[in-house]
Amino acid sequence: PWWKTAVVYQIYPKSFKDTNGDGIGDLQGVIEKLDYLKMLGVDAIWLTPIYESPQRDNGYDISDYYHIYKPYGTMEDFENLIKEAHKRNIKIVMDIVVNHTSTDHEWFKQARSSKDNPYRHFYIWRDEPNNWQSKFGGSAWQYDEQTGQYYL
């Protein structure tokens, strides 16, 4: 497989290159640096999440998998990045977070609407939480007043 010998360069767009002066890196900034990355010998770019997100977890709390986080650009910018990268024989590897979503994601909103909602089983709910601690401090569990349960 190609990835066993490839040089893979991880890009966190937010801090990579800002092209519009708002202080936030963007997809256009990645495009502008493709020739430089190719010169470095990069075979693939590992792109951290660029999906719509409230950014409470640096983009890993995805609220919409179908849209690009607006400060990074548009779907057209992303499609252009893929096209330009492929012209240089650089692969794009997306960081897709499938084990959790943002509380702003439609699935979670549906899940918290009732204990019988079909999306409820997409998340972990408990009447009483255990003692698990969050990486960010405090309990890993959050209380949901709507259904009277805790979620991870």
N, C-alpha and C positions, 0 to 999 in steps of 0.2 A: 504493500500500500504506500501511496505517495507520502503520507503523513509521518511515516517512520524515519524518513531522512530529510524532511522539509525543514526549512528555517521558517518558524512561525513567529510573527511579531504581534503582540497583543496591543490593541489600541483602545484606550478609554477616551471616547470622543470628547467628553466634557473638558478634559485638560490637554488635548492633543494640539489642535491649531484652530484658533478663532479667525474667521475670515470676514466677519461683519461688524467687529468692534463691540460686541455686547459682553465680552469677557467669558464667553462659553465656547469651547471648541465645537466644531460642527462637521458634518459630512463633507462639505466643500473643502474644509481644511485637510481632510484625509485625501481627497482627490488631488489637491495641490501638492501633496507630498509623495504621491505614488512613484514618480521617477526616482526620487531620493531613496525610497524604500527598496525599489528594484536594484539600484546601485549598491545598496547594502547587502544584496543577495537574498532578500526576503522572497519566499515562495508562497506564503499565505499570510493573511491578516486575520487574527482572531479579534473580532469586533465585539466588545462588551455590549450589553443590552442598549438598544437604540429605540425601543418601543415606547409608546406613550406611558408616562409614569408620573406619580406625584413626587418622586425623588426623595422619599423618606428613607430609602435603602439604596441610594446611589444608582437608581435605574433597575435594580433587581426586583422591585415591587411594581410589576407591570399591571397597568390598568386597562390596556387595550393592545392586543397583539397585532392588530391590523393597521395601526397608525404609528408614524414616527414621532418621537418626542419633538415638539415644535422647535425648541431652541437648536436642535441638531439639524433641522432641515425638513425636507418633504420626502414622500415616496419617490418622486421624480429624482431627487438628489441621490437617494439610495440606489435606484436603478442605474443612474449615471455612474455611481461609484463602482458597481458591479461591472458595467460595460468597460469602463476605463481600466479597472484592475485586470480584467480578462485580456484586454489588449496587450498588457504587459506580462501575461502569463502568471498573474498573482491570483490565488484563490481567496475567496472570502469565506470565513467560518464564523457563523453567527452564534453568539452565546444566547441560547434559548432557555429560559427559566420555566420549567414545567412542573416543578414540585410545589410551587406556591404562587399566589398572585397578590396584588395590592388589595386592600380592603375597599378600594375604589373601583375594582373590576366588577363588571356586571354579574359574573357568576357569584361573587361573594355577596353582592347586594341581594341577589335572589336567595342565596343560601341562608342569609340572616332573616329573611322575611317570615319564615315559619320552619318549625321542626320537620314538617312533612314535605318541604320543597325538594324537588329532584336534584338540585345542586347542593343540597345539604351535605351529602356524602363526599363531596369534593374536598371538604375541609375537616379538620379534627375538632370536635366539640365534646365538652364534658360538663357534667353538673358541678363537680368540684375539681379544681385543678390539683395537680401534684406539685412538687417543689422545684420543678425545672426553672432554671434562671435563663434570662435572655442574654445573648452576647452583648446587647446594648445596655444591660443593667436592669435590675428588677425582675419581676416574674415574666416568664415566656408567655403566660396566658393573659388574655384580655377578656373582660366581662362584656357581654352583649346584653343590654337591657331589654331589647326587643323580644328575645326568646329566653332570657334568664339563664343562659349557659355561657361557658367560657370557650374561647377558641384559641388555637395556637397560631 
